[in-house]
Amino acid sequence: MSYDRERDAYVAPTAKGQATLTLDPKIQGKLERFLSDGKVPWGAAVLIEPKTGRVIAMAEHSRAEPGARGISLRALAPAASIFKIVTSAALLQQGIDADHEVCFHGGRHRLQPGLLRDDPRRDHKCATLTDALGHSTNVVFAKLASRGLSSDLLRSEASRFLFNTEIPFSWRVEPSTADIPDDDFRLAETAAGFGPVRMSPLHAALIGAMVANGGSFVAPRIVESADGVSLPAAAPRQLIEPEIASELARMMRTTVTEGTARRAFRQDFRSSRSPLHGVEVAGKTGSLADRSPYRDYSWFVGFAPVDDPQVAIAVVVVNEKLWHVRATQVAREGLAAYFSEHRELRAAAAPTKKRR
């Protein structure tokens, strides 16, 4: 891949000539610089147009592995709480309402079997499924999964979200793996984001794109034209029921408005100078740490604007004990770069002021 200054586009050689890529050089460059300035040991950010599958950016950087390529296509990180999107869809499929409330205690960092049993003396906190997704409340997901899901049901839902399958793309994408255990407690752990599930950044962006797209999957594409011939978007496939996708989108809003990503985006909503001012974002965060060797994984998967999604984004940052940026910060920069380049979308997303 190389940059063609005259056309302001990335190009790649083909057997007969040259292909023009879908990547936006300005957005790609801004994200690459931000990842580099953040000194991330490993990091990747992928932006996709949900309706067309066009990959707008696939930025990568690794301080720990200089010159590394293909980080966006590798299932290098645990999916962590991003898997709660899959669990939420499975629970909604089983008739669990998004406003269903569960009372709980503990489980902020790890789960124990005893936490899955109701304890009126200690269960002083309560949350709906929507709140639990926005605040990434582990015990609520573990309790609901232990009572309403089987291993087969969660496996089936994971498959519909493209886990354990080959993703069609111009370059090989390492399949994201979701090993759903049969053991009841391990099933609950996996449903809450602690299981043996690994995911590539490109796949994560497609999860955001499917929710944004009403449950419809459009295969990702990075080639705009080859040898002067424009390539059309792939035909969409309905993988998730539209009503389930719509409810997931509504639930994912809470992550940004009041949940785990609120702090990262709050200032953008308030400042009229921000490219994200007036743009509502939906998303899901995820974080998990390995002890030996120490690795801190952080994720953000989302899309914007909420009411008419134009872009989906996934970011993963793998840090060591000393870190400078996390996934939500990179996602904010990526979305800001996108809406800075597409001001007409920002204007259309901005709420109309009422006349007095």
JODA-V751821 format. One record per residue. N is the residue number from 0. SS is DSSP state (A for helix, B for strand, O for the rest). D_CENTER is the distance of its C-alpha to the mean C-alpha in whole Angstrom. Layout:
n=N ss=SS d_center=D_CENTER
n=N ss=SS d_center=D_CENTER
//
This chain:
n=0 ss=O d_center=25
n=1 ss=B d_center=27
n=2 ss=B d_center=28
n=3 ss=B d_center=30
n=4 ss=O d_center=31
n=5 ss=O d_center=34
n=6 ss=O d_center=31
n=7 ss=O d_center=28
n=8 ss=B d_center=26
n=9 ss=B d_center=25
n=10 ss=B d_center=27
n=11 ss=B d_center=27
n=12 ss=B d_center=31
n=13 ss=O d_center=31
n=14 ss=O d_center=34
n=15 ss=O d_center=36
n=16 ss=O d_center=35
n=17 ss=B d_center=32
n=18 ss=B d_center=28
n=19 ss=B d_center=26
n=20 ss=B d_center=23
n=21 ss=O d_center=20
n=22 ss=O d_center=19
n=23 ss=O d_center=20
n=24 ss=A d_center=22
n=25 ss=A d_center=22
n=26 ss=A d_center=18
n=27 ss=A d_center=18
n=28 ss=A d_center=21
n=29 ss=A d_center=19
n=30 ss=A d_center=16
n=31 ss=A d_center=18
n=32 ss=A d_center=21
n=33 ss=A d_center=19
n=34 ss=A d_center=17
n=35 ss=A d_center=21
n=36 ss=A d_center=22
n=37 ss=O d_center=20
n=38 ss=O d_center=22
n=39 ss=O d_center=19
n=40 ss=O d_center=20
n=41 ss=B d_center=17
n=42 ss=B d_center=14
n=43 ss=B d_center=12
n=44 ss=B d_center=10
n=45 ss=B d_center=9
n=46 ss=B d_center=10
n=47 ss=B d_center=11
n=48 ss=O d_center=13
n=49 ss=O d_center=13
n=50 ss=O d_center=16
n=51 ss=O d_center=18
n=52 ss=O d_center=15
n=53 ss=B d_center=16
n=54 ss=B d_center=14
n=55 ss=B d_center=15
n=56 ss=B d_center=14
n=57 ss=B d_center=14
n=58 ss=B d_center=15
n=59 ss=B d_center=16
n=60 ss=B d_center=18
n=61 ss=O d_center=20
n=62 ss=O d_center=23
n=63 ss=O d_center=23
n=64 ss=O d_center=24
n=65 ss=O d_center=25
n=66 ss=O d_center=25
n=67 ss=O d_center=22
n=68 ss=O d_center=21
n=69 ss=O d_center=18
n=70 ss=A d_center=15
n=71 ss=A d_center=12
n=72 ss=A d_center=14
n=73 ss=O d_center=15
n=74 ss=O d_center=13
n=75 ss=O d_center=15
n=76 ss=B d_center=13
n=77 ss=B d_center=13
n=78 ss=O d_center=9
n=79 ss=A d_center=11
n=80 ss=A d_center=10
n=81 ss=A d_center=7
n=82 ss=A d_center=10
n=83 ss=A d_center=11
n=84 ss=A d_center=9
n=85 ss=A d_center=11
n=86 ss=A d_center=14
n=87 ss=A d_center=14
n=88 ss=A d_center=15
n=89 ss=A d_center=17
n=90 ss=A d_center=19
n=91 ss=A d_center=19
n=92 ss=A d_center=21
n=93 ss=O d_center=23
n=94 ss=O d_center=24
n=95 ss=O d_center=23
n=96 ss=O d_center=23
n=97 ss=O d_center=20
n=98 ss=O d_center=23
n=99 ss=O d_center=24
n=100 ss=B d_center=25
n=101 ss=B d_center=25
n=102 ss=B d_center=27
n=103 ss=B d_center=27
n=104 ss=O d_center=27
n=105 ss=O d_center=26
n=106 ss=O d_center=23
n=107 ss=O d_center=21
n=108 ss=O d_center=21
n=109 ss=O d_center=22
n=110 ss=O d_center=23
n=111 ss=O d_center=27
n=112 ss=A d_center=29
n=113 ss=A d_center=31
n=114 ss=A d_center=28
n=115 ss=A d_center=27
n=116 ss=O d_center=31
n=117 ss=O d_center=32
n=118 ss=O d_center=34
n=119 ss=O d_center=35
n=120 ss=O d_center=37
n=121 ss=O d_center=34
n=122 ss=O d_center=31
n=123 ss=O d_center=31
n=124 ss=B d_center=27
n=125 ss=B d_center=26
n=126 ss=B d_center=23
n=127 ss=B d_center=21
n=128 ss=A d_center=19
n=129 ss=A d_center=17
n=130 ss=A d_center=18
n=131 ss=A d_center=17
n=132 ss=A d_center=13
n=133 ss=A d_center=13
n=134 ss=A d_center=15
n=135 ss=O d_center=14
n=136 ss=O d_center=17
n=137 ss=A d_center=18
n=138 ss=A d_center=21
n=139 ss=A d_center=21
n=140 ss=A d_center=18
n=141 ss=A d_center=21
n=142 ss=A d_center=24
n=143 ss=A d_center=22
n=144 ss=A d_center=21
n=145 ss=A d_center=25
n=146 ss=A d_center=26
n=147 ss=A d_center=25
n=148 ss=O d_center=23
n=149 ss=O d_center=25
n=150 ss=A d_center=23
n=151 ss=A d_center=24
n=152 ss=A d_center=22
n=153 ss=A d_center=19
n=154 ss=A d_center=19
n=155 ss=A d_center=20
n=156 ss=A d_center=17
n=157 ss=A d_center=15
n=158 ss=A d_center=17
n=159 ss=A d_center=16
n=160 ss=O d_center=12
n=161 ss=O d_center=13
n=162 ss=O d_center=14
n=163 ss=O d_center=17
n=164 ss=O d_center=18
n=165 ss=O d_center=18
n=166 ss=O d_center=16
n=167 ss=O d_center=18
n=168 ss=O d_center=18
n=169 ss=O d_center=21
n=170 ss=O d_center=20
n=171 ss=O d_center=20
n=172 ss=O d_center=16
n=173 ss=O d_center=17
n=174 ss=O d_center=16
n=175 ss=O d_center=13
n=176 ss=B d_center=16
n=177 ss=B d_center=16
n=178 ss=O d_center=19
n=179 ss=O d_center=20
n=180 ss=O d_center=23
n=181 ss=O d_center=26
n=182 ss=O d_center=27
n=183 ss=A d_center=27
n=184 ss=A d_center=26
n=185 ss=A d_center=23
n=186 ss=A d_center=22
n=187 ss=A d_center=21
n=188 ss=A d_center=20
n=189 ss=A d_center=17
n=190 ss=A d_center=16
n=191 ss=O d_center=16
n=192 ss=O d_center=14
n=193 ss=O d_center=17
n=194 ss=O d_center=17
n=195 ss=O d_center=18
n=196 ss=B d_center=14
n=197 ss=B d_center=13
n=198 ss=B d_center=10
n=199 ss=O d_center=10
n=200 ss=A d_center=8
n=201 ss=A d_center=9
n=202 ss=A d_center=8
n=203 ss=A d_center=5
n=204 ss=A d_center=5
n=205 ss=A d_center=8
n=206 ss=A d_center=6
n=207 ss=A d_center=5
n=208 ss=A d_center=9
n=209 ss=A d_center=10
n=210 ss=A d_center=10
n=211 ss=A d_center=11
n=212 ss=O d_center=14
n=213 ss=O d_center=15
n=214 ss=O d_center=14
n=215 ss=B d_center=16
n=216 ss=B d_center=15
n=217 ss=O d_center=16
n=218 ss=O d_center=16
n=219 ss=O d_center=15
n=220 ss=B d_center=18
n=221 ss=O d_center=19
n=222 ss=B d_center=22
n=223 ss=B d_center=24
n=224 ss=B d_center=27
n=225 ss=B d_center=29
n=226 ss=O d_center=33
n=227 ss=O d_center=33
n=228 ss=B d_center=32
n=229 ss=B d_center=29
n=230 ss=O d_center=26
n=231 ss=O d_center=25
n=232 ss=O d_center=22
n=233 ss=O d_center=21
n=234 ss=O d_center=22
n=235 ss=O d_center=20
n=236 ss=B d_center=19
n=237 ss=B d_center=19
n=238 ss=O d_center=17
n=239 ss=O d_center=16
n=240 ss=O d_center=19
n=241 ss=A d_center=19
n=242 ss=A d_center=20
n=243 ss=A d_center=17
n=244 ss=A d_center=14
n=245 ss=A d_center=16
n=246 ss=A d_center=16
n=247 ss=A d_center=13
n=248 ss=A d_center=12
n=249 ss=A d_center=15
n=250 ss=A d_center=14
n=251 ss=A d_center=10
n=252 ss=A d_center=13
n=253 ss=A d_center=15
n=254 ss=A d_center=12
n=255 ss=A d_center=13
n=256 ss=A d_center=16
n=257 ss=O d_center=18
n=258 ss=O d_center=15
n=259 ss=O d_center=14
n=260 ss=O d_center=12
n=261 ss=A d_center=16
n=262 ss=A d_center=17
n=263 ss=A d_center=15
n=264 ss=A d_center=15
n=265 ss=A d_center=19
n=266 ss=A d_center=21
n=267 ss=A d_center=20
n=268 ss=A d_center=20
n=269 ss=A d_center=24
n=270 ss=O d_center=25
n=271 ss=O d_center=26
n=272 ss=O d_center=26
n=273 ss=O d_center=22
n=274 ss=O d_center=21
n=275 ss=O d_center=18
n=276 ss=O d_center=21
n=277 ss=O d_center=21
n=278 ss=O d_center=18
n=279 ss=O d_center=16
n=280 ss=B d_center=12
n=281 ss=B d_center=10
n=282 ss=B d_center=7
n=283 ss=B d_center=6
n=284 ss=B d_center=7
n=285 ss=B d_center=9
n=286 ss=B d_center=12
n=287 ss=B d_center=15
n=288 ss=B d_center=18
n=289 ss=B d_center=20
n=290 ss=O d_center=24
n=291 ss=O d_center=26
n=292 ss=O d_center=25
n=293 ss=O d_center=23
n=294 ss=B d_center=19
n=295 ss=B d_center=17
n=296 ss=B d_center=13
n=297 ss=B d_center=11
n=298 ss=B d_center=7
n=299 ss=B d_center=5
n=300 ss=B d_center=2
n=301 ss=B d_center=5
n=302 ss=B d_center=8
n=303 ss=B d_center=12
n=304 ss=O d_center=15
n=305 ss=O d_center=14
n=306 ss=O d_center=18
n=307 ss=O d_center=17
n=308 ss=O d_center=14
n=309 ss=O d_center=15
n=310 ss=B d_center=12
n=311 ss=B d_center=8
n=312 ss=B d_center=6
n=313 ss=B d_center=4
n=314 ss=B d_center=7
n=315 ss=B d_center=9
n=316 ss=B d_center=12
n=317 ss=B d_center=15
n=318 ss=B d_center=18
n=319 ss=O d_center=21
n=320 ss=O d_center=23
n=321 ss=O d_center=24
n=322 ss=O d_center=21
n=323 ss=O d_center=21
n=324 ss=O d_center=17
n=325 ss=O d_center=14
n=326 ss=A d_center=10
n=327 ss=A d_center=10
n=328 ss=A d_center=14
n=329 ss=A d_center=12
n=330 ss=A d_center=10
n=331 ss=A d_center=13
n=332 ss=A d_center=15
n=333 ss=A d_center=13
n=334 ss=A d_center=13
n=335 ss=A d_center=16
n=336 ss=A d_center=17
n=337 ss=A d_center=16
n=338 ss=A d_center=18
n=339 ss=A d_center=21
n=340 ss=A d_center=21
n=341 ss=O d_center=21
n=342 ss=A d_center=23
n=343 ss=A d_center=24
n=344 ss=A d_center=21
n=345 ss=A d_center=21
n=346 ss=A d_center=24
n=347 ss=A d_center=24
n=348 ss=A d_center=21
n=349 ss=O d_center=23
n=350 ss=O d_center=25
n=351 ss=O d_center=29
n=352 ss=O d_center=31
n=353 ss=O d_center=34
n=354 ss=O d_center=38
n=355 ss=O d_center=40
//
